[in-house]
Amino acid sequence: MTVDTHSFREQLVQGVSELAIDLPESQVKKLVDYLSLLVKWNAVYNLTAVRDPALMVTQHLLDCLATLPAFINASRVLDVGSGGGLPGVMLAIWAQHAQPQMSVHMIDTVHKKTAFLTQAKSELGLSNVQVHTGRVEQLNDEKKFDVITSRAFAELKDFVLWSGHLLTDGGKMIALKGQPQESELVGLPAGWEITKLEQINVPGLAAQRHLVHIERMTNR
């Protein structure tokens, strides 16, 4: 499937405008190029169940771009179970202009997905990205992360159990969820707490979206 870049660029620009995100033309172009690359690879490697590029703009690109305010001032981000690069690639493209000090690491167990991420890094010129293949619970990066995020990855308790060892002191975990179940919200491992449940609005998307902010408990 080929992408009508003009029509999808207009759809994307309209959504970015509604989100009030400052994205220069160079970054908009990278988002469109990413969409084209995702469509091309998805035809062979099944990176996402969404096939229609117009739906990809809404359900993937704008869905992730709507979360960007939560990552302001982050310097070192890990996207767990990144898959096709959501939200990691969105964060990296935005950060190149808005937060050049930010580095974005993406990890997935599936080689074909990390191959795609490596290709996207190269074609889009994302020098602020590092790609890891493997299980996050086995990742022992010498430098920890101030923000760890995931989208449609696992239940909250597993997200924390598997990747919490990589979080720096005072850092936070941000899970991108639809409508979190109450059992998830109350089932965190001991020593962790939800500090904020934030609803986000995605242009053109009627479904509910939330960010779950999780931190280590501190003595108060």
Secondary structure, 3 states (H helix, E strand, C coil): CCCCHHHHHHHHHHHHHHHCCCCCHHHHHHHHHHHHHHHHHHHHHCCCCCCCHHHHHHHHHHHHHCCHHHHCCCCEEEEECCCCCCCHHHHHHHHHHHCCCCEEEEEECCHHHHHHHHHHHHHHCCCCEEEEECCHHHCCCCCCEEEEEEECCCCHHHHHHHHHHHEEEEEEEEEEECCCCHHHHCCCCCCEEEEEEEEECCCCCCCCEEEEEEEECCCC
